[in-house]
Amino acid sequence: MPLHSDQAILAATPSSDVPHPGGLLQPVERSPEFISAHQTLAGPVLNSEKQTRLAALNFVCGSRPDAWSILQSLSLRQWLRLLCWLDYSGLALYFFDQMRETRQLGTLPGPITAGLERRLHENTQRTAAMLAESVEIQTQFQRSGVRYAVQKGLSLWPNSVPRPELRLQFDLDYLVSPGDLARARGILEHKGYRLYENIGREWAFKRNEKPGFGFKDLYRDTGSFRVELHADAPAAAPRLDRIEWRELRGFTMPVLAPVDLFLAEGLHACKHVCAEFVRSAYLVEFRRHALFRRGDDAFWRALERRGVENARAPIGLGVTTLLITLVTGEFAPQALTCWMADRVPPAVRLWLELYAHRVVLGSYPGSKFHLLLERKLGDSCPLPQRTLRESMIPLCPPRPVIHASPNEALTVRARRYWMLLEYILLRLRFHLVEGLRFARELRRWRRVVHQIAP
């Protein structure tokens, strides 16, 4: 069976005879001129590297029986390139775990097996360090009476993540009552954290920042930590009023209620779909969570009620669910998709049909195709809205990678400036290359989207 491609999707979508999972992929009326322009926009089929990435993604999900047959013929050089993409996408350890579950480890080249084992060993130590740091912070929160709940990360186990050490986690996230933010910030600063940035209702703190962090340190315990505090929305029914307590390795911590947890995970994945680079791990974790709850009708009814209260929920979950469906196949129960079917606008569905594989299987640092999606989502976009010109040509320089420390040594300052210079050059290249590619795509997109029948 051939791998999915943009053209394969296009070949199916014009026909109303094609089944649409849960009613979410509803056909859109298309004129012959539209179909012709649509196929022109789609571009060539997936190249061999993206086909390999798609096979690896479907192997992790267990959604394609033939996925491993595609991977087992790879050369060592191809495996190394694939492993690099798995690292950036957060899938390397999920892939390794699936290899062990299916007893395929013996068929991998020796250096690849050794590299995956090293990653798991390092990430196990890293996860243990992050858990210990989280326990210390939460213990202080609980002693000080801070109302909070763990978000993302550790709270995704076991619904979305089989074991915590398989997830590549970069920070610790807490939902905090607005009235307790000052107290929570004081606790973090007393532990040596410094405020790094404040955007809207989110505060980011860092401790033990070290210049020189590179790709080789992706899974290592470097002793540096990042903590994010998210202010709970002042709604009629705050999420902190519905928390549950869960024990993880001997420590009891508050997490979001099941429906709130699923909704937050889906909207967080949608947020990253609307960004430059999509970490496929977020999609795999959301998919696993949906399958975990597949037969729980009471859960889906409660989620639908919560979706009515949150105007962004249906379209956000719809974008995430439809994207995953297009790339990995049908997975979502009809109880989830039926109430989102008419919430995803035709232009947004068109973007997903055209760009799902490109953005999910793309290379770091990504592309600017998400700008087309942002403009069609409008107020439903989970990211702050910017003009097209602001997105294409940023007027402000990037924030420092590492902040200056008091009395820092000259060598530390030199490494810090070098990191900033490398980052600036990376961003300049990204804006130049992807900006030109986006400008070409924008002209084609405008011609196609106007052909959609109202």
Residue, then its C-alpha position, 0 to 999 in steps of 0.5 A: m500500500p503506498l504511503h499517504s501524500d498530498q495528492a492522494i488526499l486530493a484524489a479522495t476529497p472531491s468525492s462524496d462517496v469517500p467515508h469521512p471519519g466521525g463526520l469531521l472530514q465533510p466534503v466541500e463543494r468544488s468546481p472543476e477549476f477549483i480541483s485543478a488549482h487545488q492539485t497545482l497547489a498540492g505540489p509533488v508527492l512526499n519525497s523519500e525522506k518524508q515517506t520514511r518519517l511518515a512510516a516512523l510516525n505510523f509505526v509509533c502509533g501502530s496505525r500502519p501494519d506495513a510501516w516497519s517493512i518500509l523502515q527495515s530497508l534503511s541504510l545507516r545514514q538514513w537511520l541517522r537522519l531519521l533519528c535526528w528528526l525523531d529527536y526534534s519531534g520528541l518521538a525518539l523514545y516513543f519509537f524506541d519503546q515501540m521497537r522493544e514492544t514489537r521485538q524489532l530492536g535486533t534488526l536495527p543497526g548497532p549504532i542506532t540501538a546504542g544511541l536510543e539506549r543512551r537517550l533513554h538512560e539520560n532521559t530517565q535521569r533527567t525525568a527523575a531530576m525534574l520530578a524531584e524538583s517538582v516535588e520540592i516546588q509543590t511541597q512549598f506550594q502546599r505548605s504555603g497554601v497556594r492553590y495550583a494544579v500540575q499542567k502538561g508534563l507529569s500530569l499526562w501520565p498514564n493517559s497520554v504517556p506510558r511512562p514519564e521517562l519516555r517523554l522529552q520534557f523541557d519545563l514544569d508547568y503549574l496552573v495557579s490561582p490568580g490570587d496566589l501568583a505573587r506567593a508562588r513567584g516568591i517561592l520560586e525566587h527564593k529557590g533561585y529562579r529568575l523571571y525570564e518572560n511574562i506574556g499575558r497570563e503566563w510567567a516563565f522562570k529559569r534557574n541555573e542557566k548555562p551557556g553552551f547548551g547544545f543538541k548533545d544535551l537534549y536528553r541530559d540532566t544539566g541541572s537547569f530548570r524552567v518553570e511556567l506559572h499559568a494564571d487560572a482564568p477568572a471564570a464562573a467555574p475555575r478549573l482549580d475548583r475541579i482538580e483531582w489528586r494523583e500519586l506519582r512515585g510516592f508523591t500526591m499532586p493535584v492535576l486537572a480534572p479528566v475533561d479539563l486535562f483532555l481539553a487543555e492537551g488538545l488546545h495545546a497541540c492546536k497551538h503548536v500546529c499554529a506555530e513554525f514547527v510541530r512537535s509530533a509528540y504532542l499529536v501522538e500523545f493526544r491520539r493516545h489520550a483519545l484512544f484511552r477514553r474511546g469507550d467512555d461515553a460519559f467522558w465524551r458527553a461531559l467534554e461536549r458540555r464543556g466545549v459549549e462553554n469554551a468557544r475555542a474548544p470545538i475548532g481547536l480540538g477539531v483542528t488537532t483531531l483532523l490533522i492527526t486523522l489525515v496523517t495517521g488514519e482514523f482514530a477518534p470516536q464519533a462521540l468526539t467528532c460528531w459535535m465538531a463536524d460543522r465547527v471547522p470552517p471549509a478553508v481550515r479543512l482545506w489547509l489541513e488537507l494541503y499542509a498536514h503532511r508537510v508541517v507534521l513531517g517537516s524539518y526543524p526549524g519549520s516553515k511559515f505555512h502556519l500563517l495561512l492557517e492563522r488567518k483563517l482561524g481568526d479569533s479562534c487562533p490560540l496564538p496572539q494575532r499579528t499582521l502578515r508583515e510582522s510575521m514575515i519581517p520581525l522588527c524586534p531582535p530575538r530575546p537572549v537565549i541566556h540571561a546575564s548573571p551577576n558577576e559572570a566570568l568573561t568566558v561565560r559571557a563570551r559563550r552566552y554572546w556566541m549562543l545569541l549570535e548563532y541563534i540570530l543567524l539561524r533566525l535570519r536564514f529561516h526568515l529569508v528561506e521560508g519567507l520566500r517559500f511562503a510568498r510563493e505559496l501565498r499567491r497559489w493559496r489565494r487563488v484556490v481558497h476563493q474557489i470554495a463554494p459558500 
